[in-house]
């Protein structure tokens, strides 16, 4: 709603259209496959591109639309285009990694892992496709090291944003893998308190 308000106030606000496309595409992907969300995402991403075709965030919006449709190669291309223009563009490396992982290109994920982590700042989401890829490759020692780094990143994030239920379920899973069962249960229970009806938390 805030983004809809923003573009109503300023119809030339390309960045807001790009963010609106991201939200709509993610809603479609995570919370239900109602075609109306993809239609909204497509319209908003095209508007962002028409207003500012060089805007890296517009490329990320295109990548989200393609990824949500299962068009992984196209999503990868758009994510790479965003990174070429702005290395630390929000969400760009995350979508690149997700697209590569979904395409079975685990070695490519592993090859850009350090660069992705460094460029993504506080975006802890980049760790998930990296760890999934390392697991698929059987690189257990590297996976343990990355999981430890991910746990530290999530702990730092949760000190700043304690209400982030997604961060809590991720760190709970990492703690469980590390054998820290009491810590894992604590974080999972906190996530349940924060988002008792959210499917991702239950999962």
N, C-alpha and C positions, 0 to 999 in steps of 0.2 A: 504494500500500500504506500509506503514512503517513497518508493521508486516511481510508482504511478503518479504520485503527487509531484515529484520532481520534474518528470517529463511534461506534466500538464502545465507547470509553471514555466518551464523552459523547453520547448519542443526541439531545440537544437542541441540538447545536452546528451552527446553521444555516449559518454561514460555511464550515465544513468541507464540508457537503453541497453548497453552491454551488461550491466549488473542485473537488470530486469530479465534479460535473456538467460543469464546464469541461474538465477533463482527459479525461473519457470522450468528450465531443463532439469535442474536438480530435483525439483518437486516431482516432475514426471518420472524421473529415474528411481527415486528413493521411496516415494509415498503413494504411487498409484499411476496407472498408465492411461489416464483420461486424455484423449487426444487434444483437448482444449489447451492443456499445458504446453504441449509441443508446438501447437499453433501460435501461442503467445510467445514462446521462446524464439520461434523462427521469425516472426514479425519484428520482434524487438532486436534480434541480432542483425537482421537485414537493415533495419533503420540505423543501427550503430555503424554498420559498414558503409552505408550510403552517406552518412554525415561525416565520418572520419575513417576512411579505409586504411590509413596508416596507424591507427590507434591499436597498440598491442592488446589492450583489454577487449577490443572488438574481435580480434582473432581468438582470444580465449572464449568469448561468447560463442563464436562459430564452432570452436572445438567441443564445447559442452553440448551443443545441439547435435553435432555429429556423433559424439560418444553416446549420448542418451538414445540415439537411434541405432546403435550398434555398428556404426560406420567408423571403425577404429582407425583405419589408415588415413581417412580424411581428418579425423580428430588429431592424429599425430602430426599431420602436415600443418594444421592451423596452430597447434601448440608450438611447433618449431618456429613458425613465422613470428609468433609473439615473443619467443625467447630471443630471436635474432634482433628484434627491435628493442627489447627491454629485458635483460637477463633475469631481473628479479620481479618480473610481472606476476602479480598475484594469481595463483592457480595454474600458471602455465606449465611449470614442471610437474605438478601433480597430475594434470591431464595427460601430459606426455608419457609419464610413467604408467598411468592407468591404461592408456591406449596400447603401449608397448606390451604390458603384461597381458592384457586381454587378447593380444595378437600372438601370444606365445613367444615373444622376443625377450626372453629372460636375460640373456647375456647383454643385450643392449641396455636393459634397466640397470644391471650390475655395473656396466661401464660408465654410466652417467650418475650413479648414486651419490657420490661425494659432491659433485657439482650441483646436483639437485638440492641436496641438504643445505649446502652453503648458500645457494641463491634464494632459497625459499624462506629464509629467516625463521619466523615463529610458526610457520605453517607445518604443524606436526603430521598432517595427512600424507605428506610425501613418504613417510617411513613405511606406510602400509604396503604399497605395491613393491617397494624395495625388498621388504622382508619376505613377501610372498614369492618374489622371484628368486631370492637367495635360497629359500626353502625348496623351491622346485628344482634348483640346480644342485641341491645337496651340499651347499657351502655352509655347513653347520657352525664352524668357528666364526666366520665372518658374520653370520646371522646373529650369533650371540652378542657380538660386539655392537652391531647395529641396534639390536633390541635394547641393549643397555643405554646406548645414546638416545634412543627413542624414549625410554623411560625417564631419563633425565630431562629431556625436552618437555615431556608432558607434565612432569612434576613442576618445572618452572612455569609452564603455562597455567597450570591449575592454581598456583599461588596468585597469579594475576586475575584469572577468570575461574573462580571456584564453582560456578554454576554450569560449566560446560560438561554436559552429560556424556557427549561423544568422547571427549578426552578421558573421562573417567572409565568408560567401558574399555577403551583401548589400553589404558595403563593397567586396568585389572587383568586383561588378557596377558599382557607382558609379564606382570608379576606372577601369574599362574605358571607361565612357561618357565620362569626362573625359580619356581618352587616356593615363592613367597605367598603361601596360600592365605594366611590371615589378612595380609595387605590386599590381596586380590578380592577376597570376600568383602572387605570394608569398602573398597572402591565400587564394586558392583552394587552393593546395597545403597550407597550414596547416589549412584546413577539412577537406581530404581525410585528413590525418593524424589529425585529431580524430574524424571520423566517416566512416571509409572505406566503410561499407556503407549509408549513409543516402541514400535516393533524392533528397531535396531538395538534398543537397550535390552529387550527380552532375548533377542538373538545372542 
